[in-house]
Amino acid sequence: MSFGTNPVVNKPFEAPRQHYQLSDEGQPTGMLLDGRRPSVQIVPVPQARRKRKDPELDLGDLAQRVEENRLVNRIRERVDAWRKSPDRLGRVTPETRRLLEHWTDPARTRRLFFCQVEALETLIYLTEVDPTRFRGQIEEANADKNPGLHRLASKMATGSGKTTVMAMIIAWHAVNKARRPNSKMFTDAFLVVCPGITIKDRLRVLMPSDPENVYAALDLVPSDLRDGLGKARIVITNYHAFMPKETEQVSKLNRQVLGGLDGEKRFTETDGQIVRRVAKDLMGRKGILVLNDEAHHCYEKADTAPTGALDAEEKDEAKENEKKALVWISGIRAFDRVLGVKAVHDLSATPFFLRGSGHEEGALFPWVVSDFSLLDAIESGIVKVPRIPVLDDRVAGEMPLFRNLYRNIQAGDRPLPRKGRAKQSKIAMDPQDLPGLLESALGALYGHYAEVHAEWEKQPRLGRPPVFIVVCNNTTTSKLIYDYIAGYEIEDPNGGPSRHVPGRLTLFQNIDDHGREARPMRTLLIDSEQLDSGEALSDEFLRVAQPEIARFKEEKRRRGEGDPEKTSPQDILREVMNTVGRPGKLGGDIRCVVSVSMLTEGWDANTVTHILGVRAFGTQLLCEQVVGRGLRRMSYEVGSDGRFPVEYADVLGIPFTFANASKTKTVPKPPPPLTHVRTRRDRPDLAIRFPRVQGYRLVFPRTPLTATFTANSRYELTPDMIPTQVENEPFIGQGITFDLREDAERLRLKSVIFDVAGHTLRKYFRDDEGAVEVWRFPELVRITERWFETCLVTRGEVPKQFMKFRQFADEAANRIHTACARGQSGAGESERTLPILDPFTPEGSTNHVDFTTTKTLLFETRLSPVDHVVADSEWELAFAETLERMEDVVVSYVKNHALHFEIPYHYAGAERRYRPDYVVRLRDGGAEPLNLVVEIKGLKDNRDAAKADVATGIWLPAVNHAARFGRWAFVEIGQDIYEAERVLRGIAAGKREAA
């Protein structure tokens, strides 16, 4: 039942290659197996160390059941085969191909998780590649559970990036629809539905117009396709908006009169009115795509309800689930009747039927088509590992007492109060007299929190504390625990001054040991369900939360953030909750959150280290939802082995998890320091602007071509790229050797040169009407022959005839084309080389840099408009230090990090984006400073040469001829970083050969 010493065995950006074996009960055995784990329906719950059955604490057979998800595994097998097939990208549209290449490019600055790409690959496979293979099974599942709707669900663990996947789905549809507007396969109208205001606020990043939109932040769409994204219409709403509103204010009596024998007449909105109110921007569009975030709330209720015996609280929960689901699915059906719904894509970590659905509780939605489970996410290091008690020192019972805390408290002599605070005894309402088991659990978890907090305090640059959350069953219990933790005020019944009682947990005190209000506040009391609904807070909750609301308003007033009296109490609390863990924000100093209701989704602070559950957990589904609030990683920096280091979240009171059963006490390492990198507003004279180039327009004159080859025109062909010999041997008997050279050497080298010249001609030399300029073929043959003689280098026994293969011929064509472009530029024809600029943002600048980083190779600047250099190597750091010493020639400089300064080039058959390391403005005697693009490069390979070749041969002439961006040059600084100053001073002195 252990993961061993380290549960992280896979790299986050690759398909899982290993997994831990599970027992028949779904428990990790500690044995590591090769390959990926098949998709199974299991909620991982480690059994207690004692094996005696304890019916009091039984969670039902859901915890023990393990079933294979056959449809998911069959689809996964087909998607894997398609992913590995040579013609993979030939079976989709050109736009989809471009997106897939962009998303899977290993050179991306922000690489996407494998699970994110796989979710899209699955939807693309089912839509474009092989839409008929699984259609019958999916339609059957929908006909039974969602008649009239086509739903596909992607199961993704909490913290694995569902918001990014939604953005990728929108981009995939939008860019395809923009290029082929008559296609019925794609749409440009999207309705995003979520379970609450909290998530709705967070999902605003799906709007391309949002300043923090995820498309730009994660570079999800190539620049040449962004125009299609701009045409998309996207509406984001919470499902509460689907509730029909009253159109007429009519008294109950009049309704009864008007309704007659049919009962009260209702004056509510029609489907069309609901759709127009919720999604006015989608009116006029047909065939919309619905994206359901946290889709486990959305389903059709079955006629039967095999839920078993439920207590009062569980019945209330079932009714609430049923009510939510009815509103949500009814809203989608209203959109289907008015606008037509092309498809519904569900995204959820837990796409299971809830209690009250009428379906088997915890059963997987049968329309799930891809699955990256919590087990997969933990083994890939994408999320934290939750740890809970597996053993205590009591004699009786199987489960540790802190494992199912609430049930054990309620079974004791001092149960917690239920709903209805006025009906409770004075003892039950006294924060100083909590049940002993609860007080000891708080003390135990807080003690560990204090150790973690102390470790984080040793790194003051972190600027944020670890977070401890408590999830309670009702307002009464939450207020008791909040008062115990943070302190409270006692009013004098005789009218005298009130008395402040300090909080019992020092680090969480809002009232300190001297009876004074602690500043800033450390503990937050919220009702997450009321905040998510968007409705006004209940009178009961307002009464208990009024003191903290008043203090947060005072803090907003002190910060000068508008008039807090014009902000509603729920908006104040929502702002605090949404900014927990964010330095400098209203909730940035919060250390403890006490929540009424489940806090099951939408709250994604990544600094949660401890969770305490003080409520009933009838199913493992609910356990996973609550624990998920603490699973988001703090750091996404990979280690030297390409894997994420393991992170933990410690949990009490929630009977869920799998974890190391070791008794060793460990304190989680603090996250890496968070550095805020931004533009210095006091350095406007150092600003740097640059072109945002999408491509190039080259027009060759009807004169003989001139090719100028350079060192970057060189191409090296080695046995590592293509073997020359392959040996095959049986277990017994004689082997055989395949010698690829024999076949290649039968070809005359001249015929290969002809083939490469012809490929170059067809790829790059066409007239305005797209016809091949066949008359250029003879001169291209001569140029290609010269490239073979002077630039093609082979290693080992690789023959030059191997250039017949399309992959290598393509690289030759790219270099020959660039050499021809360079030749005409040198001949005074540069006006025929022009840049194609981004139509939306043709110019970039350093004026709006603002991001945070956990990287540690940092350098504070003086001559840069950005306050820090974020370096990828010691060489880059040393270069920045060199620039700071050259004030006499360096005007300003910037490290190209989060600037989106890119140079388009072709390599390996695809258009790619090259991000140089620095831009330096040099005084070189010109009317204005020279903009020097600098690349810090050690050993160069073919790809590096391709980048530099295009940068110098096409990008520079195009940008310089455009004239609107100043003068530009390019230089590579090699392994000897100590020569950097000499090279730069040489360029400043006009000795461009120094570059």
DAFENDA-V581424 format. One record per residue. N is the residue number from 1. RES is the residue in one letter. OMEGA is omega in whole degrees, 0 to 359 (999 if undefined). NEAR is the number of other ideal C-beta (glycine too) atoms within 12 Angstrom. Layout:
n: <N,N>
res: <RES,RES>
omega: <OMEGA,OMEGA>
near: <NEAR,NEAR>
//
This chain:
n: <1,2,3,4,5,6,7,8,9,10,11,12,13,14,15,16,17,18,19,20,21,22,23,24,25,26,27,28,29,30,31,32,33,34,35,36,37,38,39,40,41,42,43,44,45,46,47,48,49,50,51,52,53,54,55,56,57,58,59,60,61,62,63,64,65,66,67,68,69,70,71,72,73,74,75,76,77,78,79,80,81,82,83,84,85,86,87,88,89,90,91,92,93,94,95,96,97,98,99,100,101,102,103,104,105,106,107,108,109,110,111,112,113,114,115,116,117,118,119,120,121,122,123,124,125,126,127,128,129,130,131,132,133,134,135,136,137,138,139,140,141,142,143,144,145,146,147,148,149,150,151,152,153,154,155,156,157,158,159,160,161,162,163,164,165,166,167,168,169,170,171,172,173,174,175,176,177,178,179,180,181,182,183,184,185,186,187,188,189,190,191,192,193,194,195,196,197,198,199,200,201,202,203,204,205,206,207,208,209,210,211,212,213,214,215,216,217,218,219,220,221,222,223,224,225,226,227,228,229,230,231,232,233,234,235,236,237,238,239,240,241,242,243,244,245,246,247,248,249,250,251,252,253,254,255,256,257,258,259,260,261,262,263,264,265,266,267,268,269,270,271,272,273,274,275,276,277,278,279,280,281,282,283,284,285,286,287,288,289,290,291,292,293,294,295,296,297,298,299,300,301,302,303,304,305,306,307,308,309,310,311,312,313,314,315,316,317,318,319,320,321,322,323,324,325,326,327,328,329,330,331,332,333,334,335,336,337,338,339,340,341,342,343,344,345,346,347,348,349,350,351,352,353,354,355,356,357,358,359,360,361,362,363,364,365,366,367,368,369,370,371,372,373,374,375,376,377,378,379,380,381,382,383,384,385,386,387,388,389,390,391,392,393,394,395,396,397,398,399,400,401,402,403,404,405,406,407,408,409,410,411,412,413,414,415,416,417,418,419,420,421,422,423,424,425,426,427,428,429,430,431,432,433,434,435,436,437,438,439,440,441,442,443,444,445,446,447,448,449,450,451,452,453,454,455,456,457,458,459,460,461,462,463,464,465,466,467,468,469,470,471,472,473,474,475,476,477,478,479,480,481,482,483,484,485,486,487,488,489,490,491,492,493,494,495,496,497,498,499,500,501,502,503,504,505,506,507,508,509,510,511,512,513,514,515,516,517,518,519,520,521,522,523,524,525,526,527,528,529,530,531,532,533,534,535,536,537,538,539,540,541,542,543,544,545,546,547,548,549,550,551,552,553,554,555,556,557,558,559,560,561,562,563,564,565,566,567,568,569,570,571,572,573,574,575,576,577,578,579,580,581,582,583,584,585,586,587,588,589,590,591,592,593,594,595,596,597,598,599,600,601,602,603,604,605,606,607,608,609,610,611,612,613,614,615,616,617,618,619,620,621,622,623,624,625,626,627,628,629,630,631,632,633,634,635,636,637,638,639,640,641,642,643,644,645,646,647,648,649,650,651,652,653,654,655,656,657,658,659,660,661,662,663,664,665,666,667,668,669,670,671,672,673,674,675,676,677,678,679,680,681,682,683,684,685,686,687,688,689,690,691,692,693,694,695,696,697,698,699,700,701,702,703,704,705,706,707,708,709,710,711,712,713,714,715,716,717,718,719,720,721,722,723,724,725,726,727,728,729,730,731,732,733,734,735,736,737,738,739,740,741,742,743,744,745,746,747,748,749,750,751,752,753,754,755,756,757,758,759,760,761,762,763,764,765,766,767,768,769,770,771,772,773,774,775,776,777,778,779,780,781,782,783,784,785,786,787,788,789,790,791,792,793,794,795,796,797,798,799,800,801,802,803,804,805,806,807,808,809,810,811,812,813,814,815,816,817,818,819,820,821,822,823,824,825,826,827,828,829,830,831,832,833,834,835,836,837,838,839,840,841,842,843,844,845,846,847,848,849,850,851,852,853,854,855,856,857,858,859,860,861,862,863,864,865,866,867,868,869,870,871,872,873,874,875,876,877,878,879,880,881,882,883,884,885,886,887,888,889,890,891,892,893,894,895,896,897,898,899,900,901,902,903,904,905,906,907,908,909,910,911,912,913,914,915,916,917,918,919,920,921,922,923,924,925,926,927,928,929,930,931,932,933,934,935,936,937,938,939,940,941,942,943,944,945,946,947,948,949,950,951,952,953,954,955,956,957,958,959,960,961,962,963,964,965,966,967,968,969,970,971,972,973,974,975,976,977,978,979,980,981,982,983,984,985,986,987,988,989,990,991,992,993,994,995>
res: <M,S,F,G,T,N,P,V,V,N,K,P,F,E,A,P,R,Q,H,Y,Q,L,S,D,E,G,Q,P,T,G,M,L,L,D,G,R,R,P,S,V,Q,I,V,P,V,P,Q,A,R,R,K,R,K,D,P,E,L,D,L,G,D,L,A,Q,R,V,E,E,N,R,L,V,N,R,I,R,E,R,V,D,A,W,R,K,S,P,D,R,L,G,R,V,T,P,E,T,R,R,L,L,E,H,W,T,D,P,A,R,T,R,R,L,F,F,C,Q,V,E,A,L,E,T,L,I,Y,L,T,E,V,D,P,T,R,F,R,G,Q,I,E,E,A,N,A,D,K,N,P,G,L,H,R,L,A,S,K,M,A,T,G,S,G,K,T,T,V,M,A,M,I,I,A,W,H,A,V,N,K,A,R,R,P,N,S,K,M,F,T,D,A,F,L,V,V,C,P,G,I,T,I,K,D,R,L,R,V,L,M,P,S,D,P,E,N,V,Y,A,A,L,D,L,V,P,S,D,L,R,D,G,L,G,K,A,R,I,V,I,T,N,Y,H,A,F,M,P,K,E,T,E,Q,V,S,K,L,N,R,Q,V,L,G,G,L,D,G,E,K,R,F,T,E,T,D,G,Q,I,V,R,R,V,A,K,D,L,M,G,R,K,G,I,L,V,L,N,D,E,A,H,H,C,Y,E,K,A,D,T,A,P,T,G,A,L,D,A,E,E,K,D,E,A,K,E,N,E,K,K,A,L,V,W,I,S,G,I,R,A,F,D,R,V,L,G,V,K,A,V,H,D,L,S,A,T,P,F,F,L,R,G,S,G,H,E,E,G,A,L,F,P,W,V,V,S,D,F,S,L,L,D,A,I,E,S,G,I,V,K,V,P,R,I,P,V,L,D,D,R,V,A,G,E,M,P,L,F,R,N,L,Y,R,N,I,Q,A,G,D,R,P,L,P,R,K,G,R,A,K,Q,S,K,I,A,M,D,P,Q,D,L,P,G,L,L,E,S,A,L,G,A,L,Y,G,H,Y,A,E,V,H,A,E,W,E,K,Q,P,R,L,G,R,P,P,V,F,I,V,V,C,N,N,T,T,T,S,K,L,I,Y,D,Y,I,A,G,Y,E,I,E,D,P,N,G,G,P,S,R,H,V,P,G,R,L,T,L,F,Q,N,I,D,D,H,G,R,E,A,R,P,M,R,T,L,L,I,D,S,E,Q,L,D,S,G,E,A,L,S,D,E,F,L,R,V,A,Q,P,E,I,A,R,F,K,E,E,K,R,R,R,G,E,G,D,P,E,K,T,S,P,Q,D,I,L,R,E,V,M,N,T,V,G,R,P,G,K,L,G,G,D,I,R,C,V,V,S,V,S,M,L,T,E,G,W,D,A,N,T,V,T,H,I,L,G,V,R,A,F,G,T,Q,L,L,C,E,Q,V,V,G,R,G,L,R,R,M,S,Y,E,V,G,S,D,G,R,F,P,V,E,Y,A,D,V,L,G,I,P,F,T,F,A,N,A,S,K,T,K,T,V,P,K,P,P,P,P,L,T,H,V,R,T,R,R,D,R,P,D,L,A,I,R,F,P,R,V,Q,G,Y,R,L,V,F,P,R,T,P,L,T,A,T,F,T,A,N,S,R,Y,E,L,T,P,D,M,I,P,T,Q,V,E,N,E,P,F,I,G,Q,G,I,T,F,D,L,R,E,D,A,E,R,L,R,L,K,S,V,I,F,D,V,A,G,H,T,L,R,K,Y,F,R,D,D,E,G,A,V,E,V,W,R,F,P,E,L,V,R,I,T,E,R,W,F,E,T,C,L,V,T,R,G,E,V,P,K,Q,F,M,K,F,R,Q,F,A,D,E,A,A,N,R,I,H,T,A,C,A,R,G,Q,S,G,A,G,E,S,E,R,T,L,P,I,L,D,P,F,T,P,E,G,S,T,N,H,V,D,F,T,T,T,K,T,L,L,F,E,T,R,L,S,P,V,D,H,V,V,A,D,S,E,W,E,L,A,F,A,E,T,L,E,R,M,E,D,V,V,V,S,Y,V,K,N,H,A,L,H,F,E,I,P,Y,H,Y,A,G,A,E,R,R,Y,R,P,D,Y,V,V,R,L,R,D,G,G,A,E,P,L,N,L,V,V,E,I,K,G,L,K,D,N,R,D,A,A,K,A,D,V,A,T,G,I,W,L,P,A,V,N,H,A,A,R,F,G,R,W,A,F,V,E,I,G,Q,D,I,Y,E,A,E,R,V,L,R,G,I,A,A,G,K,R,E,A,A>
omega: <183,173,186,187,182,181,184,184,182,176,186,185,180,175,180,180,180,174,177,179,176,176,178,178,178,181,177,180,184,180,182,181,176,177,182,178,174,177,177,177,182,169,189,181,180,176,176,182,175,187,180,183,177,186,181,187,182,178,180,186,177,184,187,189,176,180,178,174,191,182,180,182,178,178,180,179,180,179,177,181,178,181,183,185,181,182,185,186,178,184,178,179,178,180,177,177,180,179,180,177,181,182,185,180,181,180,179,174,178,182,179,177,176,183,178,180,181,179,179,179,180,179,178,179,183,183,187,191,184,188,185,189,185,185,182,181,181,178,178,178,180,180,181,187,182,185,177,180,176,183,173,183,174,180,183,182,174,179,181,172,180,179,177,180,176,178,179,177,179,180,180,180,188,183,176,180,180,182,181,187,181,181,175,181,187,178,175,179,189,173,179,184,182,187,180,180,181,180,179,178,182,184,178,179,176,177,181,181,181,181,181,186,187,180,178,184,182,178,186,184,176,186,182,178,187,179,178,178,180,180,184,172,186,175,179,182,169,189,179,181,180,182,182,179,177,178,179,176,183,181,181,181,180,177,179,179,182,182,179,183,181,182,183,175,181,177,184,183,170,177,182,179,177,182,181,180,184,189,180,183,181,181,182,177,178,178,182,175,179,175,179,175,186,192,180,177,190,178,174,179,177,182,180,183,181,186,180,182,180,173,186,181,180,176,177,180,179,179,181,177,180,181,179,184,181,180,185,184,178,178,179,179,176,178,179,180,184,186,187,179,180,180,175,177,180,174,182,171,185,180,181,175,182,174,182,182,187,175,178,184,180,179,181,173,184,178,174,184,176,187,168,192,177,176,179,183,179,181,175,177,185,181,174,175,177,179,176,181,173,181,168,188,176,184,185,173,181,185,170,184,182,181,178,192,186,182,179,177,183,178,182,183,184,181,176,181,175,183,180,186,185,184,185,177,180,181,180,183,184,180,181,185,178,172,185,181,178,181,180,178,176,181,182,182,178,179,178,177,181,178,179,180,179,178,180,181,179,178,185,180,179,176,181,181,168,186,181,180,178,181,186,184,182,183,182,180,182,179,177,183,178,179,179,184,194,184,184,183,177,179,178,181,181,177,179,180,179,182,178,178,183,175,183,180,194,184,182,186,164,172,188,185,179,178,180,177,180,178,356,178,183,185,183,174,182,169,189,181,178,179,181,184,183,179,178,179,180,178,181,181,178,181,183,184,186,180,182,177,179,181,177,175,178,179,177,179,180,180,182,183,177,181,183,180,178,180,182,178,182,178,176,183,179,178,179,183,184,182,174,180,180,185,177,180,185,180,187,182,180,178,183,177,175,188,165,181,198,189,190,181,173,180,194,173,184,181,179,179,184,180,175,178,178,179,180,175,185,183,176,176,180,177,182,180,182,179,180,179,181,188,181,183,176,183,178,175,181,177,182,179,180,180,173,172,183,173,184,168,183,191,170,173,178,188,184,163,161,186,175,182,182,178,182,180,180,176,180,177,176,178,176,178,181,181,178,180,184,176,175,182,180,180,184,182,180,184,179,176,186,179,173,188,176,181,185,173,181,176,179,181,179,176,181,178,174,181,177,180,178,178,180,175,184,177,185,180,186,176,177,181,178,183,177,180,177,180,176,180,174,175,179,177,187,179,180,180,174,180,183,181,183,180,182,185,174,178,172,180,181,181,176,178,177,181,181,178,178,178,178,180,183,183,191,189,177,179,185,180,177,180,179,179,189,182,178,187,181,181,176,176,180,180,179,179,178,178,178,184,190,188,181,181,177,180,182,180,179,179,179,178,178,176,176,180,188,182,182,177,179,179,177,180,179,183,178,178,179,179,178,177,179,180,180,177,180,181,178,182,186,180,179,177,185,176,169,188,175,185,182,180,184,182,173,179,178,187,187,178,181,179,176,181,174,178,185,177,185,179,179,190,170,186,180,175,178,192,180,164,175,189,176,180,177,178,180,179,180,179,178,178,178,181,181,179,187,182,183,180,181,176,178,178,176,171,184,178,181,178,185,172,188,176,179,175,179,175,178,174,183,174,183,182,181,180,178,186,186,163,182,175,185,169,181,179,179,180,176,183,177,175,185,174,186,175,176,189,174,177,182,173,182,182,178,179,179,178,183,180,180,181,183,187,183,185,182,179,182,183,180,179,178,171,187,183,180,181,184,175,184,177,173,175,186,185,183,182,181,176,186,183,179,181,182,179,177,178,180,180,178,180,187,178,177,179,999>
near: <29,28,36,24,15,25,39,35,36,36,25,38,30,26,28,38,20,26,31,35,25,31,21,14,22,31,32,34,20,23,18,25,19,14,16,30,38,27,34,27,35,35,44,40,45,38,35,32,23,22,14,16,14,24,12,20,31,23,33,27,19,35,33,24,25,25,23,19,31,22,34,41,24,26,37,36,21,25,33,24,20,28,28,13,17,13,13,23,28,16,23,32,28,22,34,40,29,31,43,36,28,38,36,29,28,20,25,23,25,27,25,35,41,35,45,40,39,42,44,44,43,44,44,41,35,38,36,32,31,21,22,14,21,32,21,13,23,35,24,17,29,29,19,20,35,36,16,19,35,33,40,45,49,46,44,46,45,42,42,42,41,48,39,36,42,45,44,45,46,48,45,48,46,38,41,37,35,27,27,21,17,10,21,17,27,37,38,35,34,45,49,45,47,42,45,41,34,43,42,34,29,34,40,26,29,45,29,33,18,19,14,21,28,34,41,33,24,30,32,40,39,35,37,31,37,32,24,34,39,27,27,40,32,41,35,36,41,37,40,30,35,37,25,24,19,15,16,14,10,18,14,15,11,16,20,16,15,18,16,11,9,11,12,18,21,20,20,21,24,17,22,19,21,31,35,22,27,36,34,19,24,32,22,17,29,19,27,40,46,50,46,46,44,45,44,41,45,43,43,28,29,22,9,10,22,20,31,19,12,22,18,15,25,27,20,22,33,31,22,24,39,28,24,39,35,26,30,42,35,29,37,46,27,35,41,29,18,29,34,27,37,31,38,41,47,50,52,48,44,43,44,38,40,44,41,30,39,24,29,28,36,37,31,38,42,31,42,44,48,46,44,47,43,42,42,43,43,44,43,43,41,44,44,43,45,47,41,44,36,30,24,26,13,19,9,15,27,26,36,33,36,38,41,40,47,41,35,37,36,27,20,18,13,22,25,42,33,23,21,15,24,14,12,22,16,13,17,25,24,20,37,18,20,34,31,17,33,38,27,22,39,39,23,28,40,35,23,32,39,26,25,36,32,18,21,32,19,15,22,13,21,29,25,37,40,47,46,45,50,52,45,44,42,34,36,33,45,44,38,40,49,43,37,42,45,44,36,33,26,19,14,11,8,7,7,9,11,16,15,25,25,28,36,32,40,25,33,43,33,41,36,23,15,12,20,15,25,28,16,28,38,39,45,48,50,46,43,41,36,34,43,39,30,26,20,16,31,22,14,21,35,23,20,34,37,21,29,42,33,22,31,39,30,21,29,28,19,14,18,9,20,15,10,25,15,13,22,21,34,32,27,36,43,36,34,41,44,35,34,41,40,26,24,18,25,37,37,31,31,44,43,48,48,46,48,38,38,45,45,41,39,38,48,38,41,30,44,48,47,47,46,53,46,48,41,40,41,37,41,36,41,40,41,44,42,47,51,44,46,49,38,37,40,38,29,32,25,25,17,8,14,20,26,33,27,32,39,39,45,40,47,46,45,47,46,42,48,41,35,29,25,18,14,11,15,21,22,33,22,29,35,28,24,32,27,27,31,25,28,26,17,12,24,14,16,31,29,41,29,39,39,31,41,30,30,35,21,33,24,30,21,15,17,18,36,23,36,29,33,27,23,33,39,27,43,30,33,20,19,14,23,25,20,27,20,15,13,13,12,9,7,6,8,10,13,12,15,15,18,24,24,15,16,28,19,15,22,15,24,18,20,31,32,25,30,43,38,28,33,38,32,24,24,33,31,19,15,8,7,9,13,19,25,16,17,32,24,18,27,38,27,23,38,43,27,28,39,37,16,21,35,35,21,27,19,19,21,28,30,35,32,37,42,32,26,20,23,34,35,30,40,46,35,42,48,47,44,46,39,46,44,35,34,32,32,21,22,15,24,27,19,24,37,28,32,24,26,29,18,24,24,21,27,30,26,38,22,22,34,21,26,31,32,29,29,21,25,28,30,18,32,24,34,38,34,42,29,32,39,37,28,26,21,16,27,33,28,25,40,41,26,32,41,23,19,29,16,16,30,38,31,37,43,45,42,36,34,30,37,35,40,34,42,34,36,30,33,23,24,27,31,30,36,35,31,39,40,47,45,48,39,43,25,30,15,19,9,17,29,36,35,46,44,41,34,36,32,19,12,23,22,32,28,28,34,39,37,39,43,43,43,40,40,45,43,39,38,39,39,27,29,28,17,18,30,26,26,41,37,38,38,36,38,24,16,17,29,15,22,38,27,22,33,36,26,22,36,30,20,18,17,21,11,23,36>
//
